């Protein structure tokens, strides 16, 4: 048995009076948690909802920069934790899918049919138009090759992604004509039109607008088609890795695949391990239309779009995951527990294999009590690990509250409060307003101690993630509303508490079987026997036994249909068992072979 037990860290000195902590040790590294803790803007048109998506990230002049669709600005951070917004002048940031490229120590920006802009210093927010219009479609990506030649990749359609060379010396005019570099093939690439995985525990009551995408009550009966978009290019080892998103941005199965060539305009060869970036399950789902960038230490990361898509198709968030180019050429992205706390870019020497601090989710399906409940927004939605659902109090008034019973006194290291903005009427950026609240912890439910005091908070943080200076012990966690912004009710899609529970990791899973669907070689049915102590399972699979980089998290059942396979490709898989005390790795991977 290969049991991975996450050992408890010895805690730092207490910084809050009255809180029981463990013995002191040197400060521990900071962590982040997806969805990224950004001030997501409310969109400029109704319905009122926040969004950011289609991200480009780079490390430039000692800062990390994130550019995303229709956010009216761009973010920068020295550490990938504390973000500031730049609202620029002379730049169109109300178009889709911006791209940036560094050319001669200048930053160049391009987006849908609006031209190419340049700045010497993006902190100033001052940009100059250097080329009037690309006029080639959507989802542009600029790529500067090592020989100084510049290429543009573009396309968002059901047909193809195209590429062409641009002349830097002549106003970025095209050299030659557009050529097709990627075409979809959904009849053989299951992930390109992968249906939503069905929820195993449908909500007790549906929020207005119906059940969330992927619930068992409205799971798609057929594959959704394919939309290829979001091109991104990296050159590694003399080879060109052209990445793209599919099937559609509103789906949890939104992921990124890759083609490889020896020339920037092809011909390109599809990589059968695609999608390399994929996260169809868990709390924050979807990992498509992104960019692959280097951090301050030279390690690769993939930043991508997270699906929400409840109030509007384009209601989305942003997540980041460690990535790696293997010596044999495979590109991989590690989304395993990719919405749990992890170290940010620039911290770990090898983030692809050792980026989790070992804190487990303590709040999953735990008992919840609340001050009030809006019909259709059950309190259990706050602990069901589904960003598409949310609990809402009846009002946004001060003293509305929510309390979770963790079941035993646990070690608590971090919290993520995912506010849902239920009933919000905000249009445009939230200014000088924010959620304000109090978080308390208790061992017995009677005596409470302050854990987080946000009564004077002015930072807009709809996915407010806090790593405690030192871990504390507690069984009950209570959040009391002090002020709700944007005219919203006090509501949360997830009150997520991370740390370690007493007890043991689950037993190793056994009885794993995998059977290809005889009617559809892109799909396999996987089953296993229940593991004592498991709260959920993670099915890991991939094209080699030691590269099981894709995964499905499975709750409340011991089987899952994986509909994202490529036909004619041999796969291997195993099943891990997880609870609030740790993870037990699965047995030796078993092979599955898809039909051609």
N, C-alpha and C positions, 0 to 999 in steps of 0.2 A: 504494500500500500504506500502510495506517495502522498502523504498528507501535508498540505501547505498550511501551517498555522501561523497566523499573523501575531507575533509577539508584541505585547504591550510595551510602548515606550515609557521610560521613567520620566515623569512630568517635570516641567520647569517650576520655579518658585511661584507661589500664588500672587496674583495681582489684584484679585477681588476679595475684600474682607468677608470672612465667614464661609468661604467655599473650601471644602475638603479637597486637597490635591495631594499628589504623590511627591516623593523627594525631588529636589531640584537637580537639574543638569544643564549643560549649555543650551542656548536657544536652538530650536529645531528649524529646519527650512520651512518657508512659507509654501502654501499649496493654493491651487485653484480648483474650480469645479464647474463642469458644463451643465447647463448653458453658461457661457461666459458672463461674468458679473459686469455688464455694460449698461449704460443709460440708454436703453432701446427707445427710440423716439416713437411717439404716436404718429401714425400715418396722416397725410394731409387731406385725405378724403375719408368720409364715413364708410363703413362703421368704425367706431373708435377702437383701435387695436394698435399694438406696438409691432415693430418688425425690424429686422436687419438680416441680410442674406447675401449669398453669392460673394463671399469674402475673398479679398486679396490681402495677404499679409507679407510683410518684408521686414528685415532688420537693416536699418539705414541710419547712419550718423549716430550710432549708440542708442537708438530707440527702436522699439517695435511699432509698426504702423499697421492699422487695419482700415481698409476701404471696403465699403459694402453698398448694396443697392439702396437708393432713395433714403438716405439717412441725413441728408443736409449738412454733412461734414465728414470728418474722419477722426479716428482715435489714435493716440500715441501713448506709449508707456515705456519707462526705462527697465521694467522688470516683468511685464506681462501680468501684473496684478493691479496696479493703480493706474487707471486710464483717465486721460484728459481729452476733451473734444476740441478740435479745431474747426471753426466755421469759416471757410475760405472765401476769398473774393476772386472773381474772374474764372470760376470753375463751375461746371454743371454737375451737381451731385443729386439731381432728381431723376436721373436716367438709371437704367439697369446695369448691373454687373460691371463696375469699373475695374480697370486693370492698371497697374503701374510697372515701370521698368526703370532701372538705373542705367543711364548712358552718360559717360564722361563725368561722373559724380553729380549729375543733375537727375532729378526725379521727373519722369515723364508719365503723364496720366492720359488715359483714353477711355471713352465709354460710348455707348450706343449713338452713332451718327452725330456726335457733337464735337469731333475733332480731337487733336492731341495738344496737351498743355504741358508746360515745363515750369519747374521751380528750382531755385538753388537751395532753398530752405523751407521745407513744408511746415515748420513750426510757425512761420510768419503768416501762413495762409494765403500768400500772394502767388498767383499763377499767371502765366502768359500763354496765350493761344499761339501755337507755332504751326499748326496745320488745320485747315478749316473743317474738313469733314471726311470721314472714312467711307460712309455710305455703303457699307458692305453687310449690314445686318445687325446682329445682336451678340452679346457676350464676347466682346473682343478680348484677346490676350496678346500683349506685346512680348516678344522674346528676342533678346540681343545675344547673338552667337559670339563665341570667343574670337572670331575673325572680324568682328565689328559690323557684321551684316544683321539687319533687323527684319523680323518676320512678324506677321499678323495672322492670328487664327481666330475664326469667327463662325458663329452659327448657333441658332436655337430653333430647331424644327424637328420634324419627324423624318427628315431626309438625310442630312449630312452636316458635317463640320468641314469648313474650307480653310485653306491657307494661302498666303502669298507673301512675297518679299516686298519691303518698303525701302525707298531710297532716302536715307538720312540726309544726304546732301541736297536733295531737291524737294523740300517741303513734304517729305514722307509720301511722295507719290508712289503708286504701285509699280513694281518691276515685273512685267509679265502679267499673267492672268491668274485668277483664283483657281485652285485645284482642290478636288475632294481629297481629304486626308483621313476622314473617319466616316463610315456608314454603319448604321445599326444592322443587327441581325438577330432580332428577338426570337426567331424560331429556334435558334441554337444557343442563345445567351439568355438564360432564364432571368437573370437579374435585370436585364434591360426592360422587361415588362413584368416585373415581379409583383404579385398581389400582396396586399397588406397581410401580415400575420394576424390571425384572429386572437383577440383577447380571450383568456381562459376564464376570467371572472367578469361577466358583463355587469355594468353598473346596475344598482338597485333601482335608480330612477334616472332618466335621461335629462341632461341639461337642455334648455331651449335650443331648438335647431336639430335635435336628434342625438343619437348615440355617436360617439367619436369614430372617426375613420379607423377601421381595423377591429371594431367590436364584433363579437360572435353573432350579434343580431343583424348586422348588415355587412358581413364580410363579403368581399367581391366574389362573384361566381365565375368570373373569367379574368384573364389577365388584362391590365389596363391599357395596353399599347405602349409606345415608346416615344420619348422626346429626348433627343440628344442635344447637349448644350454644355456651356461652362468649360470651354477648353482652357488648358493650362500646360505649359511646356517646361520641362527640366532637361538639362543635358548632363549626363553622368557617364564617365568613362568613355567619352566619345560617341555615345548613343543618345538618341532623342526620345524622351518619354512624353508622349502627348496624352494628356489625361482629359476625361470628359464625364459629364454627369448624365444619369438616366434613372428611372423611367420618367418621373415628373416630380417637380419640386414640392408638391403638397403631400407626397406619400412618405410614410415611415421607411419605405424601402429605397428611398433616394440614395444612390451611392455613386462612386466614381470608379470607372474602369480606365484602362491604359492600353495604348498602342505604342510600339517601339520601331524606330527606323535608324538607319545609318546616315540619313540626310534630313534636314529640317522640313522638307516638303515631301518626304516619302520616297518610295512607297512604305507604308506602315504595316506592321504585323500585329494583329490582336494578341494580347497576352491572356492565356487561358486561366490564369489565377484571378482574373478580374471577377468581381469588383475588388480592388485593393483597399478601398475605403467603404465600409459597410457597417451600419448599426441600426437594424430594423426593430430592435426591442429595447427594453429598459425604460428609464424615465425620459431621457432626452434622445429622441430617435431620429434617424436620418443622418447621413454623413456625405452628402453629395454636393456638387458644384463648389469646389474649393480650390485652394492653391497649396503648393508644397514649397516650404521655405526653410532656410537655415536659421538656427538661433545663434546667440552670442558665442557658443562653444563649437559651432560648426555642425551640430546635430540637426537632422531633418524633422519637420513637423508638417502635418496636414491640417489646415483650417477649413471648415466646411459648414454647410447649411443644415440646421436642425429643423424638422417639420413641426409646426403646431397646427396651423390651417383650420382653425375652428370658426373664427369670426369672418375669415376671408381666406381664400386660397393662398394668398401671399403673406400670411401671418407666420413669421419664421424667426429663428434665433441662430446663434453662431456657437460652434464648438471647435475645440482644437485637440489633436491627438498625435502622439509620437509616430514618426514614420522612419523608414529605413530602405536604402538601396543595398541589396545583398550582392556579394561578389559575383554570383552567377547571373546577375541582372534583374532579379525579382524586386519589384517595388511593393512594400507592405506598409500598412497603417494599423496601429494597435488600438482598437476600440474596445478591448476587453475591459468591462466595468468602466467604460469611458465617460460615464457621468457620476463617478465617485471622485473623491478628492485625489488629485495628482499634483506632482511638482510641475511648476510652470517651465516654459522654455528657458534654457540657460542655467538650470540648476544641476540636474543629474548628468553624470558623465556618459551614461548610456540610457537615455530615457525610454528607448524602445523596449528594453527588458526589465528595467527596475525603476518605474516611475510612480508606483503606488506606495503611499506611506503605511498601508495595512489597516486602515480604518474601515470597518464594515458598517452597513446601514442598520441602525438600531430601531428605526421607526416603522419598518415594513409591516403593514396590516396590524399594527398595534391598536389597542382600544383608544378611542378618541371621544372626548366630551367637549361640548361647545356651548357658548352663551346663547346662540340662536342658529337657525338653519333656514336658508332660503329654499323653498321647494324646488326640487330638481338638482340641487347642489349638495349632495350628501356629505356629511363630515368624513365618511370613510374614503372619499376621493382624495383626501389630503395625505393618505398613507398607502395608496394603491400603486404607486410608481407609474403613474400615467399623466404626462404633461397635458394631455387632451382633456382631462377632467379637472374640476376644481370644486372645493367646498366654498360656500359663501355664507357669511352671516346675513341676517335680515337687513342690517344697516351698515353704514360706515362710521357709526358713532363711536366715540371713546368708550372704553370698557367692554366692548365686544371682545371675546377671548376664545382660545382653543387650548386644550390640554391633552397631552399624549402620555399614556402609561407604558413605559418600556418593558414592564413585566418583572424587572429586577433592577437592582442598583448596578449601573453600568459605568464604564469609563466613557466620557464624552469629550471628543476632541474638536469637533467642528459642527456647524449648522448651516443649512441652506434654506432660506425662506423664499419660496417662489410665489410671488404675489400675482393674483389672477386678474386684477382690474375689473372685476364684475360690475357691470352697470356704469362704467366710466363714460364720460361725455367729452373727453379731451380730444382735440384735433391739433396736431403739431406738437412740437417739443414741449415737455413739461418744464416750466421755469420756476425756480424758487419754491418748489414744492416737492415733497417726498413722503414715503411711508415713515411713520414714527410709531414706535412700539417699545414694549418692555418684555424681555425674556427672563423667566425665572426657572429655577430648578429646585427639586425637593426629593428627599429620600422617602417620605411617608405621605405626601399629599397634603400635609397640614402646615408644616414649617417650610417657608419658601425663602430662597436666597436669590438675589439679582445675578443674572448671568450676563445679559447684554442690556444696556440702557441706551435706547435710541430716541429718547424724548426730544432731543435737540437736533435730530438728523436732518440734513439738508441735501444729502446725496441721493439722487434718483437711482434706485437699485431694485428693479423688479425681480432680479434673481440674486438676492443679497446673500453672499457666502461669507462666513466668518470662521476662520481658524482661531480657536482660543489660544491665548498666550501660554496657558498651561491647561492640561486636561483636568476635568473635574469629575466627581462621582455623583450620580443621581439616578432616580427612577422615573420621576415625573418631570415633564417640561411643559411650561405654560407660556403662551404668548398673548399679551394684552394689547389691544389696539389703543393708540393715543391719537393718531390722526391718519386718515386715509386720503390720498390726493386724487385729483382728476374727477371728483364727484363720484368715486367708486364706492362700492361696499367693501368691507373687510373680507378678503377672500384669498385663498391660496390653492394652487394646484399641487403643491408639495411642501410639507414641513419635514425636511429630511435631516435626521440627526445621525451623525457618524461617530464611531468610536469602536469599542469592543465590549461585548457582553460576556459575563462569566459562563463557563461551560466549555464544551468541546466542539470542534468542527464536526460536520456530519461524517457518517460512514462513507466509504468509497462506493460509488455507483457500480452496479453490475447488471448483467443481462442486456447490454446495449446491442440493438439490432438496427440495421438500415436497409431499406428496400426501395429501389427505384420504382417510380410510378410507371407501369408498363404502357400507359397511354400518353405519357409525357416525360421524356428523358431529362427534362430540366428540373424535375421535382423528385424528392426522396422523402419517404416517411421514416422517421427515427423514433425508436421507443427504448425504454429502459425500466428497470425495477426501481421502486421507491427506495430512497436512502434514508435510514433513520436519522432524524435531526435536521434534515435539509429543509430550508425555507424556499429555495428555488434552485434551478439548475441552469448551467450554461453549456450548450452544445457548441463545441469548437470543431471547425472543419477547415480543410485546406488541401492543396494539391500534393503535399508531402507530409509524412508522419510527424516531422519536426517543425512544420510550418502551418499550424492550424490557426490561421489569423482571422478567419471569419467566425462569427458566433451569433447564436440566438439565445436570449435569456428566456427561460420557460417557467411559468408560475402555475401552481395549482394543478398540474398534470404531469404525466411522465411520457409525453410524446409530443412531437412537433413535425410539421411538414416544412421542409426547406425547399422553396420554389425558385431559388436563385442560382441554380447550377448551370454550368456549360455542358452541352451534350458532347459525348465522346471523350470526356476528361475523367481520369481516375481521381477520386477523392479519398481522404481519410478523415475519421472523426472520432471524438470521444466526448464524454459528458462529465462535467465537474459538478460537485454538490456544494451549496453555499448556505451559510446561516450567519447570524450576527456575531458568531465567535470566530469564524474563519472559513477557509475554502479547502476542500479536499479535491485534489486533481483526479481526473478520471483514469480509467484503466488504459492499457495500451491501445492506441488508435486502431480501429478496424477499417478495412477498405470498402469503398463503394465505387462502382463503375457505372457511369451513365451510358445510356444508349446513344447511338449515332443518329 
